[in-house]
Amino acid sequence: MNTILIKNATLVHEGRRYTADVLIREQRIEQVGTGLSHPSARVIDASGLLLLPGAIDDQVHFREPGLTHKGDIHSESRAAVAGGITSFMEMPNTIPNTFTQELLEDKYRIASQRSLANYSFFMGASNTNLEEVLRTNAAEVCGIKVFMGSSTGNMLVDDPNTLENLFARSPMLIATHCEDEQTIKDNLEKFKAEYGEHILAFMHPQIRSAEACYLSSSLAVSLAKKHGTRLHILHISTAKETGLFEKDIPLKDKKITAEACVHHLWFTDEEYARLGNRIKWNPAVKSAEDREGIRQALKEGRIDVVATDHAPHTIEEKAMPYLQAPSGGPLVQHALVAMLEMVQQGVFTLEEVVEKMAHNPAILFRIRERGFIREGYYADLVLVDPQAPWTVEASNILYKCGWSPFEGQTFGHRVAYTFVSGHLAYEKGIFHEEQGGQRLSFNPQA
């Protein structure tokens, strides 16, 4: 059905809440108003439902190519759409690492055939591929990813000259994973000396420490200020780091921005005792004080967007001893409802969630015609039922890896419908996959 009329929805959009109708024709929002009608449209009565712009997740690891036993673009994009995420930006630490333009375009080709959500892919930087990185087209690629701390995959960029040149010469956004490698190595050696192979998950935030995060993030900020680079620091995990970012500048004018991830907003180090390696992420989940600092920075505007860092591993991999267990976890299906649960808890407002998960990613990455419920924009929309509690359990988890750190958690909101570029891709538990997502495009000079 090419024309759909959503009636009587409660729109949460650009800081307001109001009742309206939305007419979708083909891929676009044709009209927003009241009392709308259309002779041949399918009508969805959205009375009692919240209508949000689709979430834009600026950091996922969908594991294709090379690691598809953990997840793939098809499986994880379906989970994302069921969770209200209509667009994603995927990271380069696949196998092979995305270090060439040809490998980058291979991922776009796969997504064009297999992704239910809209998509973009970061170009990966290494210590040796600067000239290849500089060939990246800023109108068609979301950014350059630089691992200033090692994580899953061997993509560490630690050569000072390489970093200096990347920040000096890149005309497009650089997104960084910031943890100081030497600090982590030194901490790990201390723990190995004391505990041998018997290190446990609750020691993770002491090994990948707050100090390691701050040293690396402050270095990235200093390089960006020196060279005037557009810098976006991913997954801020400490309260101290939030002081590196300014809060009184309109996002469109910021050159240095930051992201918070759902797990750093939800979990604290107290939960390693219950969840162990299931909440082992890089950077680590840290103290309640760090969580509170990140939440406050998000509300103040020091942190600009909320993402997932969705990074699935098999449950068998996660069950290995701490030193062998990989870092990362699956989140795209549950990120939006977790944020809405924090609204119920009084942590955030609905308007803040929409701003940080839809509007701001679109502004920050200069995405063309997405992230807002505006006439003429692509119809990336989510209808959420705020009175439909459900509990996360194995039977309703859609990730290929089959588990979630939220298992047993009851959420008060449920995604009912998700529209991707005008296509009703998800409807009350049913996927419609006749049409896939689209490649995101960008306004590099915006």
Secondary structure in CASP SS format (residue, H / E / C, confidence):
PFRMAT SS
TARGET T0000
AUTHOR 0000-0000-0000
METHOD secondary structure of the structure
MODEL  1
M C 1.00
N C 1.00
T E 1.00
I E 1.00
L E 1.00
I E 1.00
K E 1.00
N E 1.00
A E 1.00
T E 1.00
L E 1.00
V E 1.00
H E 1.00
E C 1.00
G C 1.00
R E 1.00
R E 1.00
Y E 1.00
T E 1.00
A E 1.00
D E 1.00
V E 1.00
L E 1.00
I E 1.00
R E 1.00
E C 1.00
Q C 1.00
R E 1.00
I E 1.00
E E 1.00
Q E 1.00
V E 1.00
G E 1.00
T C 1.00
G C 1.00
L C 1.00
S C 1.00
H C 1.00
P C 1.00
S C 1.00
A C 1.00
R E 1.00
V E 1.00
I E 1.00
D E 1.00
A C 1.00
S C 1.00
G C 1.00
L C 1.00
L E 1.00
L E 1.00
L E 1.00
P E 1.00
G C 1.00
A E 1.00
I E 1.00
D E 1.00
D E 1.00
Q E 1.00
V E 1.00
H C 1.00
F C 1.00
R C 1.00
E C 1.00
P C 1.00
G C 1.00
L C 1.00
T C 1.00
H C 1.00
K C 1.00
G C 1.00
D C 1.00
I H 1.00
H H 1.00
S H 1.00
E H 1.00
S H 1.00
R H 1.00
A H 1.00
A H 1.00
V H 1.00
A H 1.00
G C 1.00
G C 1.00
I E 1.00
T E 1.00
S E 1.00
F E 1.00
M E 1.00
E E 1.00
M C 1.00
P C 1.00
N C 1.00
T C 1.00
I C 1.00
P C 1.00
N C 1.00
T C 1.00
F C 1.00
T C 1.00
Q H 1.00
E H 1.00
L H 1.00
L H 1.00
E H 1.00
D H 1.00
K H 1.00
Y H 1.00
R H 1.00
I H 1.00
A H 1.00
S H 1.00
Q H 1.00
R H 1.00
S C 1.00
L C 1.00
A C 1.00
N E 1.00
Y E 1.00
S E 1.00
F E 1.00
F C 1.00
M E 1.00
G E 1.00
A C 1.00
S C 1.00
N C 1.00
T C 1.00
N C 1.00
L H 1.00
E H 1.00
E H 1.00
V H 1.00
L C 1.00
R C 1.00
T C 1.00
N C 1.00
A C 1.00
A C 1.00
E C 1.00
V C 1.00
C C 1.00
G C 1.00
I E 1.00
K E 1.00
V E 1.00
F E 1.00
M C 1.00
G C 1.00
S C 1.00
S C 1.00
T C 1.00
G C 1.00
N C 1.00
M C 1.00
L E 1.00
V C 1.00
D C 1.00
D C 1.00
P H 1.00
N H 1.00
T H 1.00
L H 1.00
E H 1.00
N H 1.00
L H 1.00
F H 1.00
A H 1.00
R H 1.00
S C 1.00
P C 1.00
M C 1.00
L C 1.00
I E 1.00
A E 1.00
T E 1.00
H E 1.00
C C 1.00
E C 1.00
D C 1.00
E H 1.00
Q H 1.00
T H 1.00
I H 1.00
K H 1.00
D H 1.00
N H 1.00
L H 1.00
E H 1.00
K H 1.00
F H 1.00
K H 1.00
A H 1.00
E H 1.00
Y H 1.00
G C 1.00
E C 1.00
H C 1.00
I C 1.00
L C 1.00
A H 1.00
F H 1.00
M H 1.00
H H 1.00
P H 1.00
Q H 1.00
I H 1.00
R C 1.00
S C 1.00
A H 1.00
E H 1.00
A H 1.00
C H 1.00
Y H 1.00
L H 1.00
S H 1.00
S H 1.00
S H 1.00
L H 1.00
A H 1.00
V H 1.00
S H 1.00
L H 1.00
A H 1.00
K H 1.00
K H 1.00
H H 1.00
G C 1.00
T C 1.00
R C 1.00
L E 1.00
H E 1.00
I E 1.00
L C 1.00
H C 1.00
I C 1.00
S C 1.00
T C 1.00
A C 1.00
K H 1.00
E H 1.00
T H 1.00
G H 1.00
L H 1.00
F C 1.00
E C 1.00
K C 1.00
D C 1.00
I C 1.00
P C 1.00
L H 1.00
K H 1.00
D H 1.00
K C 1.00
K C 1.00
I E 1.00
T E 1.00
A E 1.00
E E 1.00
A E 1.00
C E 1.00
V H 1.00
H H 1.00
H H 1.00
L H 1.00
W H 1.00
F C 1.00
T C 1.00
D H 1.00
E H 1.00
E H 1.00
Y H 1.00
A H 1.00
R H 1.00
L H 1.00
G H 1.00
N H 1.00
R H 1.00
I H 1.00
K C 1.00
W C 1.00
N C 1.00
P C 1.00
A C 1.00
V C 1.00
K C 1.00
S C 1.00
A H 1.00
E H 1.00
D H 1.00
R H 1.00
E H 1.00
G H 1.00
I H 1.00
R H 1.00
Q H 1.00
A H 1.00
L H 1.00
K H 1.00
E H 1.00
G C 1.00
R C 1.00
I C 1.00
D C 1.00
V E 1.00
V E 1.00
A E 1.00
T C 1.00
D C 1.00
H E 1.00
A C 1.00
P C 1.00
H C 1.00
T C 1.00
I H 1.00
E H 1.00
E H 1.00
K H 1.00
A C 1.00
M C 1.00
P C 1.00
Y C 1.00
L C 1.00
Q C 1.00
A C 1.00
P C 1.00
S C 1.00
G C 1.00
G E 1.00
P C 1.00
L C 1.00
V C 1.00
Q C 1.00
H C 1.00
A H 1.00
L H 1.00
V H 1.00
A H 1.00
M H 1.00
L H 1.00
E H 1.00
M H 1.00
V H 1.00
Q H 1.00
Q C 1.00
G C 1.00
V C 1.00
F C 1.00
T C 1.00
L H 1.00
E H 1.00
E H 1.00
V H 1.00
V H 1.00
E H 1.00
K H 1.00
M H 1.00
A H 1.00
H H 1.00
N H 1.00
P H 1.00
A H 1.00
I H 1.00
L H 1.00
F C 1.00
R C 1.00
I E 1.00
R C 1.00
E C 1.00
R C 1.00
G C 1.00
F C 1.00
I C 1.00
R C 1.00
E C 1.00
G C 1.00
Y C 1.00
Y E 1.00
A C 1.00
D C 1.00
L E 1.00
V E 1.00
L E 1.00
V E 1.00
D E 1.00
P C 1.00
Q C 1.00
A C 1.00
P C 1.00
W E 1.00
T E 1.00
V C 1.00
E C 1.00
A H 1.00
S H 1.00
N H 1.00
I C 1.00
L C 1.00
Y C 1.00
K C 1.00
C C 1.00
G C 1.00
W C 1.00
S C 1.00
P C 1.00
F C 1.00
E C 1.00
G C 1.00
Q C 1.00
T E 1.00
F E 1.00
G C 1.00
H C 1.00
R E 1.00
V E 1.00
A E 1.00
Y E 1.00
T E 1.00
F E 1.00
V E 1.00
S C 1.00
G C 1.00
H E 1.00
L E 1.00
A E 1.00
Y E 1.00
E E 1.00
K C 1.00
G C 1.00
I E 1.00
F E 1.00
H C 1.00
E C 1.00
E C 1.00
Q C 1.00
G C 1.00
G C 1.00
Q C 1.00
R E 1.00
L C 1.00
S C 1.00
F E 1.00
N C 1.00
P C 1.00
Q C 1.00
A C 1.00
END
